[in-house]
Amino acid sequence: MEILQSELQALLIEAELIRAHQPFYNSLLKDDKSKLYLLFTKEDYPRILRLRKTDLTKKHYRDSLAVLGPFASSYKVNELLKIVRVIFPWCNKKNKNDNRACLYYHLELCPGACCKKISPQVYQENIKQLILLLRGKNKSLLKELYQKMKNLAKAERFEEAQKIKNKIDLIKEVTEEQYHLQPDLILPNFTRKKQEEALIHLRHIMHQEGLVDLKYRFHRIEAYDVSNIQGQQATVSMVCFIDGFPESKEYKFFKIRQLDTPNDYAMLQEAILRRQKHSEWGRPDLIVIDGGKGQLRSVNRVWRQNQFFNCPIASVVKNPDRLILINQKVDKKNKQSWQTLELNLPKNHPTLHLLSHLRDEAHRFAKKQHTRLREQNLLQ
């Protein structure tokens, strides 16, 4: 008898033993047609499919890399896949000939099979290791990974060796006795805080669009919003987050001087130009605007005039919340132009949560200052 170390390991071993031995008295998991199976397709870039017992045929077993299960709970399967996908990412995109990156690639949950960023050989090795993990063969898997890490270190390929070490650490963590399956996982967060995770995803998204490099840090993020009534008592707020947290001491607001008619574009431009005169406030690593493509373009037009403040700009638009980026493109005639890109991230995406929080805080602060100016005007 072997005592298993974690709930996750117990779930995997239970499914593997039932599949292998088909126990006579265990009818609940052996024959129930509602149970789930995981099928690994036999392709250059294998996919992982979830199938019911009734959908499985002998052809599926014959023409696949592996069929794992049965699993009694679809919720547990979903949670299991969320956990292991962080350790061994895969791609489920069917048509891999268009070379466009899938959403999971931006979330660092796909190794790039969809856009040919990984070879079939490396990808298949990754899948085989994932199958070992899902079969509960942790000792064999860890032994294989340790050996690979040592070989990479001897060859002085230290960055690749570090990635293998990170996998080993995650496997150990999710198979420890104190690790339990949790009901509220968005992206498994083993050691990082939510803010750190959001900033890491933000860097990856912007790197994919050529806006930052992989070492870029979003230490200081500033967000701007306009508040006015028909152009009167207009104010533009500037809120600041440091390492993902609000830093209220750094909040500023700009009382608009040049306009008394409603024009959000011009008001934002005035505030941005005045912000650039204050290098003593520090240099932002990202500017976030509350608004759509028009507001983003207008701010970009004046922001790029000062090279000292050369950092990415983004906006968050509502209903539903969407992220808009702007980047410089060169056409076939070598003509440069600024183009916007709208990203529909999942509602529970940590980066969207962070930027929406920034947007909402800028809106709250702008409204607060606008109300104060109105009250002062009424008293006068």
Contacts in CASP RR format, 6 or more apart in sequence:
PFRMAT RR
TARGET T0000
AUTHOR 0000-0000-0000
METHOD contacts of the structure
MODEL  1
MEILQSELQALLIEAELIRAHQPFYNSLLKDDKSKLYLLFTKEDYPRILR
LRKTDLTKKHYRDSLAVLGPFASSYKVNELLKIVRVIFPWCNKKNKNDNR
ACLYYHLELCPGACCKKISPQVYQENIKQLILLLRGKNKSLLKELYQKMK
NLAKAERFEEAQKIKNKIDLIKEVTEEQYHLQPDLILPNFTRKKQEEALI
HLRHIMHQEGLVDLKYRFHRIEAYDVSNIQGQQATVSMVCFIDGFPESKE
YKFFKIRQLDTPNDYAMLQEAILRRQKHSEWGRPDLIVIDGGKGQLRSVN
RVWRQNQFFNCPIASVVKNPDRLILINQKVDKKNKQSWQTLELNLPKNHP
TLHLLSHLRDEAHRFAKKQHTRLREQNLLQ
4 10 0 8 1.000
4 13 0 8 1.000
5 175 0 8 1.000
5 176 0 8 1.000
5 177 0 8 1.000
6 174 0 8 1.000
6 175 0 8 1.000
6 176 0 8 1.000
6 177 0 8 1.000
6 178 0 8 1.000
6 179 0 8 1.000
6 180 0 8 1.000
7 179 0 8 1.000
7 180 0 8 1.000
7 181 0 8 1.000
8 80 0 8 1.000
8 83 0 8 1.000
8 174 0 8 1.000
8 175 0 8 1.000
8 179 0 8 1.000
8 181 0 8 1.000
9 136 0 8 1.000
9 138 0 8 1.000
9 175 0 8 1.000
11 71 0 8 1.000
11 76 0 8 1.000
11 80 0 8 1.000
11 181 0 8 1.000
12 80 0 8 1.000
12 133 0 8 1.000
12 134 0 8 1.000
12 135 0 8 1.000
12 136 0 8 1.000
13 136 0 8 1.000
14 29 0 8 1.000
15 29 0 8 1.000
15 68 0 8 1.000
15 69 0 8 1.000
15 70 0 8 1.000
15 71 0 8 1.000
16 68 0 8 1.000
16 69 0 8 1.000
16 135 0 8 1.000
16 136 0 8 1.000
18 26 0 8 1.000
18 29 0 8 1.000
18 30 0 8 1.000
18 69 0 8 1.000
18 70 0 8 1.000
19 67 0 8 1.000
19 68 0 8 1.000
19 69 0 8 1.000
19 70 0 8 1.000
22 30 0 8 1.000
23 30 0 8 1.000
28 72 0 8 1.000
29 35 0 8 1.000
29 70 0 8 1.000
29 72 0 8 1.000
30 70 0 8 1.000
31 53 0 8 1.000
32 53 0 8 1.000
32 70 0 8 1.000
32 72 0 8 1.000
33 52 0 8 1.000
33 53 0 8 1.000
33 54 0 8 1.000
34 52 0 8 1.000
34 53 0 8 1.000
35 52 0 8 1.000
35 53 0 8 1.000
35 69 0 8 1.000
35 70 0 8 1.000
35 71 0 8 1.000
35 72 0 8 1.000
36 50 0 8 1.000
36 51 0 8 1.000
36 52 0 8 1.000
36 69 0 8 1.000
36 70 0 8 1.000
36 71 0 8 1.000
36 74 0 8 1.000
36 77 0 8 1.000
37 50 0 8 1.000
37 51 0 8 1.000
37 52 0 8 1.000
37 53 0 8 1.000
37 56 0 8 1.000
37 67 0 8 1.000
37 68 0 8 1.000
37 69 0 8 1.000
37 70 0 8 1.000
37 71 0 8 1.000
38 48 0 8 1.000
38 49 0 8 1.000
38 50 0 8 1.000
38 51 0 8 1.000
38 66 0 8 1.000
38 67 0 8 1.000
38 68 0 8 1.000
38 69 0 8 1.000
38 71 0 8 1.000
38 77 0 8 1.000
38 81 0 8 1.000
38 134 0 8 1.000
39 48 0 8 1.000
39 49 0 8 1.000
39 50 0 8 1.000
39 51 0 8 1.000
39 56 0 8 1.000
39 60 0 8 1.000
39 64 0 8 1.000
39 66 0 8 1.000
39 67 0 8 1.000
39 68 0 8 1.000
40 46 0 8 1.000
40 47 0 8 1.000
40 48 0 8 1.000
40 49 0 8 1.000
40 64 0 8 1.000
40 65 0 8 1.000
40 66 0 8 1.000
40 67 0 8 1.000
40 68 0 8 1.000
40 127 0 8 1.000
40 131 0 8 1.000
41 47 0 8 1.000
41 48 0 8 1.000
41 49 0 8 1.000
41 64 0 8 1.000
41 65 0 8 1.000
42 63 0 8 1.000
42 64 0 8 1.000
42 65 0 8 1.000
44 120 0 8 1.000
44 123 0 8 1.000
44 124 0 8 1.000
45 91 0 8 1.000
45 96 0 8 1.000
45 113 0 8 1.000
45 120 0 8 1.000
45 123 0 8 1.000
46 65 0 8 1.000
46 90 0 8 1.000
46 123 0 8 1.000
46 124 0 8 1.000
46 127 0 8 1.000
47 90 0 8 1.000
47 91 0 8 1.000
47 92 0 8 1.000
47 93 0 8 1.000
47 94 0 8 1.000
48 81 0 8 1.000
48 90 0 8 1.000
48 92 0 8 1.000
49 92 0 8 1.000
50 74 0 8 1.000
50 77 0 8 1.000
51 60 0 8 1.000
53 70 0 8 1.000
56 67 0 8 1.000
60 67 0 8 1.000
61 67 0 8 1.000
65 127 0 8 1.000
65 128 0 8 1.000
65 131 0 8 1.000
66 131 0 8 1.000
68 131 0 8 1.000
68 134 0 8 1.000
68 135 0 8 1.000
71 77 0 8 1.000
71 80 0 8 1.000
75 183 0 8 1.000
76 181 0 8 1.000
79 181 0 8 1.000
79 182 0 8 1.000
79 183 0 8 1.000
79 185 0 8 1.000
80 134 0 8 1.000
80 181 0 8 1.000
82 185 0 8 1.000
82 187 0 8 1.000
82 188 0 8 1.000
83 174 0 8 1.000
83 181 0 8 1.000
83 185 0 8 1.000
83 188 0 8 1.000
84 130 0 8 1.000
84 133 0 8 1.000
84 134 0 8 1.000
85 109 0 8 1.000
86 109 0 8 1.000
86 170 0 8 1.000
86 187 0 8 1.000
86 188 0 8 1.000
86 190 0 8 1.000
87 130 0 8 1.000
87 133 0 8 1.000
87 167 0 8 1.000
87 170 0 8 1.000
87 171 0 8 1.000
87 174 0 8 1.000
88 126 0 8 1.000
88 127 0 8 1.000
88 129 0 8 1.000
88 130 0 8 1.000
88 133 0 8 1.000
88 167 0 8 1.000
89 104 0 8 1.000
89 108 0 8 1.000
89 109 0 8 1.000
89 110 0 8 1.000
89 111 0 8 1.000
89 126 0 8 1.000
90 110 0 8 1.000
90 111 0 8 1.000
90 113 0 8 1.000
90 123 0 8 1.000
90 126 0 8 1.000
90 127 0 8 1.000
90 130 0 8 1.000
91 102 0 8 1.000
91 104 0 8 1.000
91 105 0 8 1.000
91 110 0 8 1.000
91 111 0 8 1.000
91 112 0 8 1.000
91 113 0 8 1.000
91 114 0 8 1.000
91 123 0 8 1.000
92 102 0 8 1.000
92 104 0 8 1.000
93 102 0 8 1.000
93 110 0 8 1.000
93 113 0 8 1.000
93 114 0 8 1.000
96 113 0 8 1.000
96 114 0 8 1.000
96 116 0 8 1.000
99 114 0 8 1.000
99 115 0 8 1.000
99 116 0 8 1.000
100 114 0 8 1.000
100 115 0 8 1.000
101 110 0 8 1.000
101 112 0 8 1.000
101 114 0 8 1.000
101 115 0 8 1.000
101 208 0 8 1.000
102 110 0 8 1.000
102 114 0 8 1.000
103 346 0 8 1.000
104 110 0 8 1.000
105 111 0 8 1.000
105 112 0 8 1.000
105 114 0 8 1.000
105 115 0 8 1.000
105 117 0 8 1.000
105 208 0 8 1.000
106 201 0 8 1.000
106 204 0 8 1.000
106 205 0 8 1.000
106 208 0 8 1.000
106 343 0 8 1.000
107 187 0 8 1.000
107 201 0 8 1.000
107 204 0 8 1.000
107 349 0 8 1.000
108 200 0 8 1.000
108 201 0 8 1.000
108 204 0 8 1.000
109 187 0 8 1.000
111 117 0 8 1.000
111 118 0 8 1.000
111 122 0 8 1.000
111 123 0 8 1.000
111 126 0 8 1.000
112 118 0 8 1.000
113 123 0 8 1.000
129 141 0 8 1.000
129 144 0 8 1.000
129 145 0 8 1.000
132 138 0 8 1.000
132 140 0 8 1.000
132 141 0 8 1.000
132 144 0 8 1.000
133 141 0 8 1.000
133 171 0 8 1.000
138 171 0 8 1.000
138 175 0 8 1.000
141 171 0 8 1.000
142 168 0 8 1.000
142 171 0 8 1.000
142 172 0 8 1.000
145 164 0 8 1.000
145 167 0 8 1.000
145 168 0 8 1.000
145 171 0 8 1.000
146 168 0 8 1.000
148 164 0 8 1.000
149 161 0 8 1.000
149 164 0 8 1.000
149 165 0 8 1.000
149 168 0 8 1.000
152 158 0 8 1.000
152 160 0 8 1.000
152 161 0 8 1.000
152 164 0 8 1.000
153 161 0 8 1.000
170 190 0 8 1.000
173 179 0 8 1.000
173 190 0 8 1.000
173 191 0 8 1.000
174 190 0 8 1.000
186 348 0 8 1.000
186 349 0 8 1.000
186 350 0 8 1.000
187 197 0 8 1.000
187 201 0 8 1.000
187 350 0 8 1.000
189 197 0 8 1.000
192 200 0 8 1.000
194 350 0 8 1.000
194 353 0 8 1.000
195 243 0 8 1.000
195 244 0 8 1.000
195 245 0 8 1.000
195 354 0 8 1.000
196 243 0 8 1.000
197 350 0 8 1.000
198 244 0 8 1.000
198 350 0 8 1.000
198 351 0 8 1.000
198 353 0 8 1.000
198 354 0 8 1.000
199 217 0 8 1.000
199 218 0 8 1.000
199 243 0 8 1.000
199 244 0 8 1.000
199 351 0 8 1.000
199 354 0 8 1.000
201 349 0 8 1.000
201 350 0 8 1.000
201 351 0 8 1.000
202 218 0 8 1.000
202 286 0 8 1.000
202 351 0 8 1.000
202 354 0 8 1.000
202 355 0 8 1.000
203 212 0 8 1.000
203 214 0 8 1.000
203 216 0 8 1.000
203 217 0 8 1.000
203 218 0 8 1.000
205 323 0 8 1.000
205 343 0 8 1.000
205 351 0 8 1.000
206 212 0 8 1.000
206 216 0 8 1.000
206 312 0 8 1.000
206 325 0 8 1.000
207 213 0 8 1.000
207 214 0 8 1.000
207 216 0 8 1.000
209 325 0 8 1.000
209 327 0 8 1.000
209 341 0 8 1.000
210 327 0 8 1.000
211 312 0 8 1.000
211 325 0 8 1.000
211 327 0 8 1.000
212 312 0 8 1.000
216 285 0 8 1.000
217 285 0 8 1.000
218 244 0 8 1.000
218 285 0 8 1.000
218 286 0 8 1.000
219 242 0 8 1.000
219 243 0 8 1.000
219 285 0 8 1.000
220 240 0 8 1.000
220 241 0 8 1.000
220 242 0 8 1.000
220 282 0 8 1.000
220 283 0 8 1.000
220 284 0 8 1.000
220 285 0 8 1.000
220 286 0 8 1.000
221 240 0 8 1.000
221 241 0 8 1.000
221 244 0 8 1.000
221 284 0 8 1.000
221 285 0 8 1.000
221 286 0 8 1.000
221 287 0 8 1.000
221 288 0 8 1.000
221 358 0 8 1.000
222 238 0 8 1.000
222 239 0 8 1.000
222 240 0 8 1.000
222 275 0 8 1.000
222 284 0 8 1.000
222 286 0 8 1.000
222 287 0 8 1.000
222 288 0 8 1.000
223 238 0 8 1.000
223 239 0 8 1.000
223 240 0 8 1.000
223 241 0 8 1.000
223 287 0 8 1.000
223 288 0 8 1.000
223 289 0 8 1.000
223 290 0 8 1.000
223 358 0 8 1.000
223 359 0 8 1.000
223 361 0 8 1.000
223 362 0 8 1.000
224 236 0 8 1.000
224 237 0 8 1.000
224 238 0 8 1.000
224 268 0 8 1.000
224 271 0 8 1.000
224 272 0 8 1.000
224 287 0 8 1.000
224 288 0 8 1.000
224 289 0 8 1.000
224 290 0 8 1.000
224 299 0 8 1.000
224 362 0 8 1.000
225 236 0 8 1.000
225 237 0 8 1.000
225 289 0 8 1.000
225 290 0 8 1.000
225 359 0 8 1.000
225 362 0 8 1.000
225 363 0 8 1.000
225 365 0 8 1.000
225 366 0 8 1.000
226 234 0 8 1.000
226 235 0 8 1.000
226 236 0 8 1.000
226 264 0 8 1.000
226 267 0 8 1.000
226 268 0 8 1.000
226 290 0 8 1.000
226 366 0 8 1.000
227 234 0 8 1.000
227 235 0 8 1.000
227 236 0 8 1.000
227 237 0 8 1.000
227 363 0 8 1.000
227 366 0 8 1.000
227 367 0 8 1.000
227 369 0 8 1.000
227 370 0 8 1.000
228 234 0 8 1.000
228 235 0 8 1.000
228 256 0 8 1.000
228 262 0 8 1.000
228 267 0 8 1.000
228 370 0 8 1.000
229 370 0 8 1.000
229 374 0 8 1.000
230 261 0 8 1.000
230 262 0 8 1.000
231 256 0 8 1.000
231 259 0 8 1.000
231 260 0 8 1.000
231 261 0 8 1.000
231 262 0 8 1.000
231 263 0 8 1.000
232 260 0 8 1.000
232 377 0 8 1.000
233 370 0 8 1.000
233 373 0 8 1.000
233 374 0 8 1.000
233 377 0 8 1.000
234 255 0 8 1.000
234 256 0 8 1.000
234 259 0 8 1.000
234 260 0 8 1.000
234 267 0 8 1.000
234 370 0 8 1.000
235 253 0 8 1.000
235 254 0 8 1.000
235 255 0 8 1.000
235 256 0 8 1.000
235 366 0 8 1.000
235 369 0 8 1.000
235 370 0 8 1.000
235 373 0 8 1.000
236 253 0 8 1.000
236 254 0 8 1.000
236 256 0 8 1.000
236 267 0 8 1.000
236 268 0 8 1.000
236 270 0 8 1.000
236 271 0 8 1.000
236 366 0 8 1.000
237 251 0 8 1.000
237 252 0 8 1.000
237 253 0 8 1.000
237 254 0 8 1.000
237 362 0 8 1.000
237 363 0 8 1.000
237 365 0 8 1.000
237 366 0 8 1.000
237 369 0 8 1.000
238 251 0 8 1.000
238 252 0 8 1.000
238 253 0 8 1.000
238 254 0 8 1.000
238 271 0 8 1.000
238 275 0 8 1.000
238 362 0 8 1.000
239 246 0 8 1.000
239 250 0 8 1.000
239 251 0 8 1.000
239 358 0 8 1.000
239 361 0 8 1.000
239 362 0 8 1.000
239 365 0 8 1.000
240 246 0 8 1.000
240 247 0 8 1.000
240 250 0 8 1.000
240 251 0 8 1.000
240 284 0 8 1.000
241 247 0 8 1.000
241 354 0 8 1.000
241 357 0 8 1.000
241 358 0 8 1.000
242 250 0 8 1.000
244 354 0 8 1.000
246 361 0 8 1.000
250 281 0 8 1.000
251 365 0 8 1.000
252 275 0 8 1.000
252 281 0 8 1.000
253 365 0 8 1.000
253 366 0 8 1.000
253 369 0 8 1.000
254 270 0 8 1.000
254 271 0 8 1.000
254 274 0 8 1.000
254 275 0 8 1.000
255 369 0 8 1.000
255 373 0 8 1.000
256 267 0 8 1.000
256 270 0 8 1.000
256 271 0 8 1.000
257 270 0 8 1.000
258 266 0 8 1.000
258 270 0 8 1.000
259 266 0 8 1.000
259 267 0 8 1.000
259 270 0 8 1.000
264 295 0 8 1.000
265 294 0 8 1.000
265 295 0 8 1.000
265 298 0 8 1.000
266 298 0 8 1.000
268 289 0 8 1.000
268 295 0 8 1.000
268 298 0 8 1.000
268 299 0 8 1.000
269 298 0 8 1.000
269 299 0 8 1.000
269 301 0 8 1.000
269 302 0 8 1.000
272 299 0 8 1.000
272 302 0 8 1.000
272 303 0 8 1.000
273 302 0 8 1.000
275 281 0 8 1.000
275 309 0 8 1.000
276 303 0 8 1.000
276 305 0 8 1.000
276 306 0 8 1.000
276 308 0 8 1.000
276 309 0 8 1.000
279 308 0 8 1.000
283 308 0 8 1.000
283 309 0 8 1.000
283 311 0 8 1.000
284 309 0 8 1.000
284 311 0 8 1.000
285 311 0 8 1.000
285 312 0 8 1.000
286 311 0 8 1.000
286 312 0 8 1.000
286 313 0 8 1.000
286 314 0 8 1.000
287 299 0 8 1.000
287 303 0 8 1.000
287 311 0 8 1.000
287 312 0 8 1.000
287 313 0 8 1.000
287 314 0 8 1.000
288 313 0 8 1.000
288 314 0 8 1.000
288 315 0 8 1.000
288 316 0 8 1.000
288 355 0 8 1.000
288 358 0 8 1.000
288 359 0 8 1.000
288 362 0 8 1.000
289 295 0 8 1.000
289 296 0 8 1.000
289 299 0 8 1.000
289 313 0 8 1.000
289 314 0 8 1.000
289 315 0 8 1.000
289 316 0 8 1.000
290 315 0 8 1.000
290 316 0 8 1.000
290 359 0 8 1.000
290 362 0 8 1.000
290 363 0 8 1.000
291 315 0 8 1.000
291 316 0 8 1.000
291 317 0 8 1.000
291 318 0 8 1.000
292 315 0 8 1.000
292 317 0 8 1.000
292 324 0 8 1.000
293 315 0 8 1.000
293 324 0 8 1.000
293 340 0 8 1.000
293 342 0 8 1.000
295 315 0 8 1.000
296 313 0 8 1.000
296 314 0 8 1.000
296 315 0 8 1.000
296 324 0 8 1.000
296 326 0 8 1.000
296 340 0 8 1.000
297 326 0 8 1.000
297 338 0 8 1.000
297 340 0 8 1.000
299 313 0 8 1.000
300 313 0 8 1.000
300 326 0 8 1.000
300 338 0 8 1.000
303 309 0 8 1.000
303 313 0 8 1.000
304 310 0 8 1.000
312 325 0 8 1.000
313 326 0 8 1.000
314 323 0 8 1.000
314 324 0 8 1.000
314 325 0 8 1.000
314 326 0 8 1.000
314 355 0 8 1.000
315 323 0 8 1.000
315 324 0 8 1.000
316 322 0 8 1.000
316 323 0 8 1.000
316 324 0 8 1.000
316 352 0 8 1.000
316 355 0 8 1.000
316 356 0 8 1.000
316 358 0 8 1.000
316 359 0 8 1.000
317 324 0 8 1.000
317 342 0 8 1.000
320 344 0 8 1.000
320 347 0 8 1.000
321 347 0 8 1.000
321 352 0 8 1.000
321 356 0 8 1.000
322 342 0 8 1.000
322 343 0 8 1.000
322 344 0 8 1.000
322 345 0 8 1.000
323 342 0 8 1.000
323 343 0 8 1.000
323 345 0 8 1.000
323 351 0 8 1.000
323 352 0 8 1.000
323 355 0 8 1.000
324 340 0 8 1.000
324 341 0 8 1.000
324 342 0 8 1.000
324 343 0 8 1.000
325 340 0 8 1.000
325 341 0 8 1.000
325 343 0 8 1.000
326 338 0 8 1.000
326 339 0 8 1.000
326 340 0 8 1.000
326 341 0 8 1.000
327 338 0 8 1.000
327 339 0 8 1.000
327 341 0 8 1.000
328 336 0 8 1.000
328 337 0 8 1.000
328 338 0 8 1.000
328 339 0 8 1.000
329 336 0 8 1.000
329 337 0 8 1.000
329 338 0 8 1.000
329 339 0 8 1.000
330 336 0 8 1.000
331 337 0 8 1.000
345 351 0 8 1.000
345 352 0 8 1.000
346 352 0 8 1.000
END
